[in-house]
Amino acid sequence: MKNLPIGPADAGQRLDKFLLRYFKEAEKGFLYRMLRKKNITLNGSKAAGSEIVKAGDNIEVFFSDETFEKFRGSGQAAPQAGPVADSRLIKEKTSDNGEPAPALAVIYEDDAVLFVNKPAGLLTQKAGREDVCLADRIAAYTAAEAAADPLAVRSLGFTPAPAHRLDRNTSGLVLAGKTLPGQQLLSFLLRERNVRKYYLCVVKGNLEGPLHSILYWQKNAESNTVRILKEEVPGSERVELKAWTEESLQQGFSLLRVQLISGKSHQIRAQLSHLGLPIAGDSKYGDPEVNRTLGSLLGAQPRVQLLHSYEVIFPEALPEKAALSAQAQEAFAALAGRRFRAPLPPFFGRVIRTLGGNSDGK
């Protein structure tokens, strides 16, 4: 028998939902069968699965070790034994000059959430089995933290993970949930567009004034590209962003501050390109001639687009319709009305200075 004690981070959810998250490889029908046969019990008694678990509850699982591990799967980042010093490789604050640490640059952290500065060139989530990605680094970091502190708050049935994605070659702020309530909170706020998200980017061209662009977005899954349309067509979706000039640069370039409102994949890159403002260094939606010009100025061709997730601002209060657990609402209390910024990477700052600018993204 194995005991699964329910802590504050797992409280407030249905028992069957907890079991499905914890036993990732198990079918729902199998788990209900185990509940009926009392191979899974709650506080020593038979359970239906619809019970809401509370902090202090205990789930007893009467599986063999082999069956237990089989249905757990490999997705859970459980704490690993080993020297605590190893965690230094995955936990390091952002340096003063804005350069992300080699593995994980932490912008903010509490018991429920973790905000990090992703370097350009790193996937947010795996695209292939052998890929290195930010999600794995976050899982490893939180596992090392839990191993070092047995009292650390964590969810048994949840693997800490990013709540949204950035393109591989886009740098900047990524929000992740460390616990299930933290992830549910971030997912709700992002889905409902209650978090204001701002990016910095270097583009070829200039704005005459503030830009408010509403267009239509259509994705080609085979080529992993999108196109932007003036009019709605079948399969397209409405996309919206706002932009302001942060600084006018030399050679016809500008540093823009962009508020992403709709948040579709590749949206900023494709939408600005459609508007005649290609992002410097963008090999997919940018202008090759612009990239060559920038390469000549820098002495080397840029290998990433000059697009950085710079700032998020949380609302002062949750909307009335927010059906969130008490634990998620408690996690929000630490974030209400706050803003978080991710410093620009060194290469981005070098481009701005080469083009006569002064902004440092701090």
SULCORVEN-V460413 format. One record per residue. N is the residue number from 1. RES is the residue in one small letter. SS is DSSP state (2 for helix, 1 for strand, 0 for the rest). PSI is psi in whole degrees, 0 to 359 (999 if undefined). Layout:
n = {N & N}
res = {RES & RES}
ss = {SS & SS}
psi = {PSI & PSI}
//
This chain:
n = {1 & 2 & 3 & 4 & 5 & 6 & 7 & 8 & 9 & 10 & 11 & 12 & 13 & 14 & 15 & 16 & 17 & 18 & 19 & 20 & 21 & 22 & 23 & 24 & 25 & 26 & 27 & 28 & 29 & 30 & 31 & 32 & 33 & 34 & 35 & 36 & 37 & 38 & 39 & 40 & 41 & 42 & 43 & 44 & 45 & 46 & 47 & 48 & 49 & 50 & 51 & 52 & 53 & 54 & 55 & 56 & 57 & 58 & 59 & 60 & 61 & 62 & 63 & 64 & 65 & 66 & 67 & 68 & 69 & 70 & 71 & 72 & 73 & 74 & 75 & 76 & 77 & 78 & 79 & 80 & 81 & 82 & 83 & 84 & 85 & 86 & 87 & 88 & 89 & 90 & 91 & 92 & 93 & 94 & 95 & 96 & 97 & 98 & 99 & 100 & 101 & 102 & 103 & 104 & 105 & 106 & 107 & 108 & 109 & 110 & 111 & 112 & 113 & 114 & 115 & 116 & 117 & 118 & 119 & 120 & 121 & 122 & 123 & 124 & 125 & 126 & 127 & 128 & 129 & 130 & 131 & 132 & 133 & 134 & 135 & 136 & 137 & 138 & 139 & 140 & 141 & 142 & 143 & 144 & 145 & 146 & 147 & 148 & 149 & 150 & 151 & 152 & 153 & 154 & 155 & 156 & 157 & 158 & 159 & 160 & 161 & 162 & 163 & 164 & 165 & 166 & 167 & 168 & 169 & 170 & 171 & 172 & 173 & 174 & 175 & 176 & 177 & 178 & 179 & 180 & 181 & 182 & 183 & 184 & 185 & 186 & 187 & 188 & 189 & 190 & 191 & 192 & 193 & 194 & 195 & 196 & 197 & 198 & 199 & 200 & 201 & 202 & 203 & 204 & 205 & 206 & 207 & 208 & 209 & 210 & 211 & 212 & 213 & 214 & 215 & 216 & 217 & 218 & 219 & 220 & 221 & 222 & 223 & 224 & 225 & 226 & 227 & 228 & 229 & 230 & 231 & 232 & 233 & 234 & 235 & 236 & 237 & 238 & 239 & 240 & 241 & 242 & 243 & 244 & 245 & 246 & 247 & 248 & 249 & 250 & 251 & 252 & 253 & 254 & 255 & 256 & 257 & 258 & 259 & 260 & 261 & 262 & 263 & 264 & 265 & 266 & 267 & 268 & 269 & 270 & 271 & 272 & 273 & 274 & 275 & 276 & 277 & 278 & 279 & 280 & 281 & 282 & 283 & 284 & 285 & 286 & 287 & 288 & 289 & 290 & 291 & 292 & 293 & 294 & 295 & 296 & 297 & 298 & 299 & 300 & 301 & 302 & 303 & 304 & 305 & 306 & 307 & 308 & 309 & 310 & 311 & 312 & 313 & 314 & 315 & 316 & 317 & 318 & 319 & 320 & 321 & 322 & 323 & 324 & 325 & 326 & 327 & 328 & 329 & 330 & 331 & 332 & 333 & 334 & 335 & 336 & 337 & 338 & 339 & 340 & 341 & 342 & 343 & 344 & 345 & 346 & 347 & 348 & 349 & 350 & 351 & 352 & 353 & 354 & 355 & 356 & 357 & 358 & 359 & 360 & 361 & 362}
res = {m & k & n & l & p & i & g & p & a & d & a & g & q & r & l & d & k & f & l & l & r & y & f & k & e & a & e & k & g & f & l & y & r & m & l & r & k & k & n & i & t & l & n & g & s & k & a & a & g & s & e & i & v & k & a & g & d & n & i & e & v & f & f & s & d & e & t & f & e & k & f & r & g & s & g & q & a & a & p & q & a & g & p & v & a & d & s & r & l & i & k & e & k & t & s & d & n & g & e & p & a & p & a & l & a & v & i & y & e & d & d & a & v & l & f & v & n & k & p & a & g & l & l & t & q & k & a & g & r & e & d & v & c & l & a & d & r & i & a & a & y & t & a & a & e & a & a & a & d & p & l & a & v & r & s & l & g & f & t & p & a & p & a & h & r & l & d & r & n & t & s & g & l & v & l & a & g & k & t & l & p & g & q & q & l & l & s & f & l & l & r & e & r & n & v & r & k & y & y & l & c & v & v & k & g & n & l & e & g & p & l & h & s & i & l & y & w & q & k & n & a & e & s & n & t & v & r & i & l & k & e & e & v & p & g & s & e & r & v & e & l & k & a & w & t & e & e & s & l & q & q & g & f & s & l & l & r & v & q & l & i & s & g & k & s & h & q & i & r & a & q & l & s & h & l & g & l & p & i & a & g & d & s & k & y & g & d & p & e & v & n & r & t & l & g & s & l & l & g & a & q & p & r & v & q & l & l & h & s & y & e & v & i & f & p & e & a & l & p & e & k & a & a & l & s & a & q & a & q & e & a & f & a & a & l & a & g & r & r & f & r & a & p & l & p & p & f & f & g & r & v & i & r & t & l & g & g & n & s & d & g & k}
ss = {0 & 1 & 1 & 1 & 1 & 0 & 0 & 0 & 0 & 0 & 0 & 0 & 0 & 1 & 2 & 2 & 2 & 2 & 2 & 2 & 2 & 2 & 0 & 0 & 0 & 0 & 0 & 2 & 2 & 2 & 2 & 2 & 2 & 2 & 2 & 2 & 0 & 0 & 0 & 1 & 1 & 1 & 0 & 0 & 1 & 1 & 0 & 0 & 0 & 0 & 0 & 1 & 0 & 0 & 0 & 0 & 0 & 1 & 1 & 1 & 1 & 0 & 0 & 0 & 2 & 2 & 2 & 2 & 2 & 2 & 2 & 2 & 0 & 0 & 0 & 0 & 0 & 0 & 0 & 0 & 0 & 0 & 0 & 2 & 2 & 2 & 2 & 2 & 2 & 0 & 0 & 1 & 1 & 0 & 0 & 0 & 0 & 0 & 0 & 0 & 0 & 0 & 0 & 0 & 1 & 1 & 1 & 1 & 1 & 0 & 0 & 0 & 1 & 1 & 1 & 1 & 1 & 1 & 0 & 0 & 0 & 0 & 1 & 0 & 0 & 0 & 0 & 0 & 0 & 0 & 0 & 0 & 1 & 2 & 2 & 2 & 2 & 2 & 2 & 2 & 2 & 2 & 2 & 2 & 2 & 2 & 2 & 2 & 0 & 0 & 0 & 0 & 0 & 0 & 0 & 0 & 0 & 0 & 0 & 0 & 1 & 1 & 0 & 0 & 0 & 0 & 0 & 0 & 0 & 0 & 1 & 1 & 1 & 1 & 1 & 1 & 1 & 0 & 0 & 2 & 2 & 2 & 2 & 2 & 2 & 2 & 2 & 2 & 2 & 2 & 2 & 0 & 0 & 0 & 0 & 1 & 1 & 1 & 1 & 1 & 1 & 1 & 1 & 1 & 0 & 0 & 0 & 0 & 0 & 0 & 1 & 1 & 1 & 1 & 1 & 1 & 1 & 1 & 1 & 1 & 0 & 0 & 0 & 0 & 1 & 1 & 1 & 1 & 1 & 0 & 0 & 0 & 0 & 0 & 0 & 0 & 1 & 1 & 1 & 1 & 1 & 1 & 1 & 1 & 1 & 1 & 1 & 1 & 0 & 2 & 2 & 2 & 1 & 1 & 1 & 1 & 1 & 1 & 1 & 1 & 0 & 0 & 0 & 0 & 0 & 0 & 2 & 2 & 2 & 2 & 2 & 2 & 2 & 2 & 0 & 0 & 0 & 0 & 1 & 0 & 0 & 0 & 0 & 0 & 0 & 0 & 0 & 2 & 2 & 2 & 2 & 2 & 2 & 2 & 2 & 2 & 2 & 2 & 0 & 0 & 0 & 0 & 0 & 0 & 0 & 0 & 1 & 1 & 1 & 1 & 1 & 1 & 1 & 0 & 0 & 0 & 0 & 0 & 0 & 0 & 0 & 0 & 0 & 0 & 0 & 2 & 2 & 2 & 2 & 2 & 2 & 2 & 2 & 0 & 0 & 0 & 0 & 0 & 1 & 1 & 1 & 0 & 0 & 0 & 0 & 2 & 2 & 2 & 2 & 2 & 2 & 2 & 2 & 2 & 0 & 0 & 0 & 0 & 0 & 0 & 0 & 0}
psi = {143 & 140 & 137 & 92 & 136 & 121 & 180 & 325 & 342 & 353 & 155 & 2 & 160 & 148 & 316 & 324 & 318 & 314 & 321 & 325 & 321 & 314 & 81 & 334 & 7 & 143 & 151 & 318 & 322 & 317 & 321 & 324 & 320 & 325 & 316 & 324 & 1 & 27 & 345 & 125 & 163 & 118 & 38 & 3 & 159 & 141 & 153 & 337 & 340 & 355 & 145 & 118 & 147 & 157 & 131 & 344 & 159 & 128 & 128 & 130 & 117 & 68 & 155 & 160 & 319 & 315 & 319 & 309 & 325 & 313 & 344 & 324 & 185 & 5 & 342 & 128 & 80 & 153 & 135 & 146 & 154 & 170 & 136 & 333 & 336 & 332 & 341 & 336 & 342 & 0 & 107 & 128 & 157 & 136 & 165 & 329 & 6 & 1 & 124 & 147 & 157 & 328 & 311 & 117 & 109 & 126 & 318 & 148 & 139 & 195 & 334 & 330 & 163 & 124 & 128 & 161 & 103 & 131 & 151 & 143 & 352 & 128 & 146 & 313 & 157 & 139 & 334 & 163 & 324 & 1 & 146 & 135 & 163 & 322 & 318 & 321 & 322 & 316 & 318 & 320 & 312 & 328 & 317 & 322 & 317 & 323 & 326 & 335 & 98 & 340 & 2 & 138 & 126 & 160 & 128 & 324 & 27 & 134 & 119 & 138 & 159 & 144 & 354 & 178 & 152 & 149 & 155 & 313 & 19 & 133 & 169 & 197 & 126 & 132 & 133 & 147 & 130 & 334 & 165 & 314 & 322 & 317 & 319 & 320 & 309 & 317 & 318 & 311 & 320 & 318 & 320 & 2 & 38 & 347 & 127 & 126 & 129 & 142 & 155 & 140 & 149 & 124 & 160 & 119 & 175 & 148 & 138 & 338 & 187 & 141 & 134 & 104 & 125 & 115 & 196 & 142 & 136 & 132 & 140 & 104 & 327 & 318 & 355 & 45 & 162 & 159 & 152 & 133 & 151 & 326 & 154 & 137 & 164 & 131 & 357 & 162 & 148 & 134 & 146 & 138 & 162 & 152 & 148 & 153 & 119 & 322 & 133 & 131 & 174 & 169 & 23 & 14 & 161 & 149 & 117 & 148 & 123 & 130 & 115 & 119 & 315 & 325 & 49 & 159 & 138 & 12 & 308 & 315 & 312 & 321 & 318 & 322 & 317 & 327 & 6 & 24 & 66 & 140 & 132 & 136 & 355 & 113 & 344 & 317 & 356 & 188 & 117 & 323 & 321 & 318 & 324 & 319 & 315 & 321 & 321 & 321 & 325 & 340 & 5 & 145 & 132 & 136 & 355 & 156 & 145 & 70 & 127 & 126 & 105 & 318 & 144 & 144 & 123 & 149 & 161 & 331 & 157 & 146 & 154 & 330 & 0 & 107 & 73 & 151 & 163 & 325 & 320 & 321 & 325 & 321 & 324 & 325 & 329 & 347 & 345 & 125 & 5 & 155 & 147 & 138 & 144 & 117 & 149 & 145 & 157 & 319 & 319 & 313 & 323 & 320 & 314 & 316 & 322 & 327 & 17 & 14 & 171 & 344 & 139 & 1 & 13 & 999}
//
